Amino acid sequence: MKIAQDLPRLYRCFGHFANSKMSSVRMAEFPDLGTHCAFEQCGFLDFLPARCDACTKDFCQHHVAYEQHNCENSHLKDVKVPVCPLCEKPVPTGKNENVDLKVNEHIDRDCQADPRKKQAYKNRCSMKGCRRKEIIPIVCSDCKLNFCIGHRHTADHKCQGPQRNAFMPHVAHWRSKQASKPKPDTSNDEELARALQESLSTADRANLSPEEMDRRLAQQLQQEENQRQHVVSTNTSSSSARDSRCCLS
């Protein structure tokens, strides 16, 4: 009776023993099956290892990530945009560039976290596509625009010469039109001087071509001419209304 009660337990023990023997036999038949994890502190024999796409080494499922096995080539695949710790702005970084070096260059040149540095580097280059700023202004003697050290020569920034002379034909045309028309209440010379001053100051600040500057000045002169005509027509209509009231009275 006691032997019959112990039979299930004996069967289970024999099953575990048989499975362990069969597994050892299978391992003896396939000694090269599986790959050890390349992580030095692991070395686990994994039958389904995963290969890192950066360092091309085989790892187990617990150490396949870049940070888990301290991959030396993770910067080639795991591309992230670094953020400046001072101004908290993203720093553009290329695929094979050192992140720490780019952040240091950003802090030394372009970082605007320090208000004193922001005031110092305020002379921006007028060359199209250039974003460099200098501490001291470097003004071209021909076009009167500010440039950086790399574009300070006339050949480097494709200098087009003095751009103030481009306004002279429009000024002469505007004066000829004003000579043949009645003068309004305000002074035309003051309006012209104010328009030219605003246009020239804007042209000095912006990197505009002579054609674009001529077009903007022409538009401004045309707007002032339309305003002048509106003032003249308003004065004429008001005087006509007064004459009609006088006749009725």
C-alpha positions as CSV (number, residue, x, y, z in Angstrom):
1,M,0.0,0.0,0.0
2,K,2.8,2.4,0.8
3,I,4.6,1.6,-2.5
4,A,1.4,2.3,-4.4
5,Q,1.2,5.8,-2.8
6,D,4.8,6.6,-3.6
7,L,4.6,5.7,-7.3
8,P,3.5,9.1,-8.6
9,R,6.4,10.8,-6.8
10,L,8.9,8.2,-8.2
11,Y,7.6,8.8,-11.7
12,R,8.1,12.5,-11.4
13,C,11.6,12.1,-10.2
14,F,12.4,9.7,-13.0
15,G,11.0,12.2,-15.5
16,H,13.2,15.1,-14.3
17,F,16.2,12.8,-14.4
18,A,15.5,11.6,-17.9
19,N,15.0,15.2,-19.2
20,S,18.3,16.3,-17.7
21,K,20.1,13.4,-19.3
22,M,18.6,14.1,-22.7
23,S,19.5,17.8,-22.5
24,S,23.1,16.9,-21.7
25,V,23.2,14.5,-24.6
26,R,21.8,17.1,-27.0
27,M,24.4,19.7,-25.8
28,A,27.1,17.1,-26.3
29,E,25.9,16.5,-29.8
30,F,25.8,20.3,-30.7
31,P,28.7,22.0,-28.8
32,D,28.8,25.0,-31.1
33,L,25.1,25.9,-30.7
34,G,24.5,29.4,-29.5
35,T,26.8,32.4,-28.9
36,H,28.1,33.8,-25.7
37,C,27.2,37.4,-24.9
38,A,30.0,39.8,-25.8
39,F,29.5,41.9,-22.7
40,E,32.5,41.2,-20.5
41,Q,30.5,41.0,-17.3
42,C,27.9,38.7,-18.7
43,G,29.1,35.9,-21.1
44,F,25.7,34.2,-21.1
45,L,25.3,31.5,-23.7
46,D,22.3,32.6,-25.8
47,F,20.8,30.5,-28.5
48,L,19.1,33.5,-30.2
49,P,21.7,36.3,-29.8
50,A,21.1,39.8,-31.1
51,R,23.8,41.7,-33.1
52,C,24.5,45.4,-32.3
53,D,24.3,47.4,-35.5
54,A,26.9,49.8,-34.3
55,C,29.8,47.6,-33.0
56,T,28.6,44.4,-34.9
57,K,29.0,42.2,-31.7
58,D,26.6,39.6,-30.5
59,F,24.8,40.1,-27.2
60,C,22.0,38.5,-25.2
61,Q,18.6,40.1,-24.9
62,H,19.6,41.9,-21.7
63,H,22.6,43.7,-23.1
64,V,21.8,44.4,-26.7
65,A,20.9,48.1,-26.2
66,Y,23.7,50.7,-26.7
67,E,23.7,51.9,-23.1
68,Q,23.5,48.4,-21.7
69,H,26.8,47.2,-23.1
70,N,28.5,50.7,-23.3
71,C,28.8,50.7,-27.1
72,E,31.7,52.7,-28.3
73,N,30.1,53.3,-31.7
74,S,26.7,54.3,-30.5
75,H,27.2,57.9,-31.7
76,L,27.2,56.6,-35.3
77,K,23.6,55.3,-35.0
78,D,22.0,56.9,-32.0
79,V,21.9,60.4,-33.4
80,K,20.5,63.0,-30.9
81,V,20.4,66.8,-31.0
82,P,22.3,68.1,-28.0
83,V,20.9,71.0,-26.0
84,C,23.0,73.9,-24.7
85,P,23.0,73.8,-20.9
86,L,23.1,77.6,-20.7
87,C,20.6,78.9,-23.3
88,E,18.7,75.6,-23.6
89,K,18.6,75.8,-27.4
90,P,19.4,72.8,-29.7
91,V,22.9,72.8,-31.2
92,P,23.1,71.5,-34.8
93,T,25.5,68.5,-34.9
94,G,26.5,66.4,-37.9
95,K,26.4,62.6,-38.0
96,N,30.1,62.0,-37.3
97,E,30.8,65.1,-35.2
98,N,31.8,65.2,-31.6
99,V,28.8,66.4,-29.5
100,D,30.9,67.9,-26.7
101,L,33.1,69.8,-29.2
102,K,30.0,71.3,-31.0
103,V,28.5,72.4,-27.7
104,N,31.7,74.1,-26.6
105,E,31.9,75.9,-29.9
106,H,28.3,77.1,-29.5
107,I,29.0,78.4,-26.0
108,D,32.1,80.2,-27.2
109,R,30.5,81.8,-30.3
110,D,26.8,81.7,-30.6
111,C,25.4,81.2,-27.1
112,Q,23.2,84.1,-26.0
113,A,22.7,83.1,-22.4
114,D,25.2,85.8,-21.2
115,P,23.6,89.3,-21.8
116,R,27.1,90.8,-21.9
117,K,28.1,88.5,-24.8
118,K,24.8,89.3,-26.5
119,Q,25.6,93.0,-26.5
120,A,29.2,92.4,-27.6
121,Y,28.5,90.3,-30.6
122,K,26.0,92.5,-32.3
123,N,27.7,93.4,-35.6
124,R,26.2,90.8,-37.9
125,C,27.6,90.1,-41.4
126,S,25.5,91.5,-44.3
127,M,26.6,88.7,-46.6
128,K,23.7,86.5,-47.7
129,G,23.9,83.2,-45.9
130,C,26.5,84.3,-43.3
131,R,25.5,84.4,-39.7
132,R,28.7,85.4,-38.1
133,K,28.8,88.4,-35.7
134,E,31.8,90.4,-34.7
135,I,32.6,92.6,-31.7
136,I,33.7,95.6,-33.7
137,P,31.9,96.8,-36.9
138,I,33.7,96.2,-40.2
139,V,32.1,98.5,-42.7
140,C,33.0,98.4,-46.4
141,S,34.2,101.8,-47.7
142,D,32.3,101.3,-51.0
143,C,28.8,99.9,-50.2
144,K,28.8,101.1,-46.5
145,L,27.6,97.7,-45.3
146,N,28.9,95.7,-42.3
147,F,30.6,92.4,-42.8
148,C,32.5,89.8,-40.8
149,I,36.3,89.2,-41.0
150,G,35.9,86.6,-43.7
151,H,33.8,88.8,-46.0
152,R,35.5,92.2,-45.3
153,H,37.1,92.5,-48.7
154,T,35.2,93.7,-51.7
155,A,35.8,90.5,-53.7
156,D,34.7,88.3,-50.8
157,H,31.2,89.9,-50.5
158,K,30.8,90.8,-54.2
159,C,30.7,94.5,-53.5
160,Q,28.3,96.4,-55.9
161,G,29.8,99.8,-55.1
162,P,27.9,102.7,-53.5
163,Q,24.2,102.0,-53.5
164,R,23.1,105.5,-52.7
165,N,23.6,106.7,-56.3
166,A,20.9,104.2,-57.4
167,F,18.3,106.5,-55.9
168,M,19.3,109.6,-58.0
169,P,17.2,108.8,-61.1
170,H,14.0,108.3,-59.0
171,V,14.7,111.5,-57.1
172,A,15.1,113.5,-60.3
173,H,12.0,112.0,-61.7
174,W,10.0,112.8,-58.6
175,R,11.3,116.4,-58.5
176,S,10.3,116.9,-62.2
177,K,6.8,115.7,-61.4
178,Q,6.5,118.0,-58.4
179,A,7.6,121.0,-60.4
180,S,4.6,120.8,-62.7
181,K,2.0,120.4,-59.9
182,P,0.6,122.8,-57.3
183,K,2.4,122.7,-53.9
184,P,0.4,121.2,-51.0
185,D,0.3,122.6,-47.6
186,T,3.3,120.6,-46.3
187,S,6.8,121.0,-47.7
188,N,7.7,118.6,-50.5
189,D,11.4,118.9,-49.7
190,E,10.8,117.8,-46.1
191,E,8.8,114.8,-47.2
192,L,11.4,113.8,-49.8
193,A,14.2,114.2,-47.3
194,R,12.3,112.1,-44.7
195,A,11.5,109.4,-47.3
196,L,15.1,109.2,-48.5
197,Q,16.5,109.1,-44.9
198,E,14.2,106.2,-44.0
199,S,14.9,104.3,-47.2
200,L,18.6,104.7,-46.9
201,S,18.8,103.7,-43.3
202,T,16.7,100.6,-44.1
203,A,19.0,99.8,-47.0
204,D,22.0,100.1,-44.8
205,R,20.6,97.7,-42.3
206,A,19.4,95.1,-44.8
207,N,21.4,93.3,-47.4
208,L,19.3,94.3,-50.5
209,S,20.3,94.4,-54.1
210,P,20.2,97.8,-55.9
211,E,17.2,96.7,-57.9
212,E,15.2,95.8,-54.8
213,M,16.2,99.1,-53.2
214,D,15.1,101.1,-56.3
215,R,11.8,99.3,-56.3
216,R,11.1,100.0,-52.6
217,L,12.0,103.6,-53.0
218,A,9.8,104.0,-56.0
219,Q,6.9,102.4,-54.1
220,Q,7.4,104.8,-51.2
221,L,7.5,107.8,-53.4
222,Q,4.4,106.7,-55.2
223,Q,2.6,106.3,-51.9
224,E,3.6,109.8,-50.8
225,E,2.4,111.1,-54.2
226,N,-1.0,109.5,-53.7
227,Q,-1.3,110.9,-50.2
228,R,-0.4,114.4,-51.6
229,Q,-3.0,114.1,-54.3
230,H,-5.6,113.0,-51.7
231,V,-4.8,116.1,-49.6
232,V,-5.1,118.4,-52.6
233,S,-8.5,116.9,-53.6
234,T,-9.7,117.1,-50.1
235,N,-8.8,120.8,-49.9
236,T,-10.4,121.5,-53.3
237,S,-13.7,119.8,-52.3
238,S,-13.8,121.7,-49.0
239,S,-13.3,125.0,-50.7
240,S,-16.0,124.2,-53.3
241,A,-18.4,123.4,-50.5
242,R,-17.7,126.7,-48.8
243,D,-18.3,128.6,-52.0
244,S,-21.6,126.8,-52.6
245,R,-22.8,127.7,-49.0
246,C,-21.8,131.3,-49.6
247,C,-23.9,131.5,-52.8
248,L,-26.9,130.0,-51.1
249,S,-26.7,132.4,-48.3
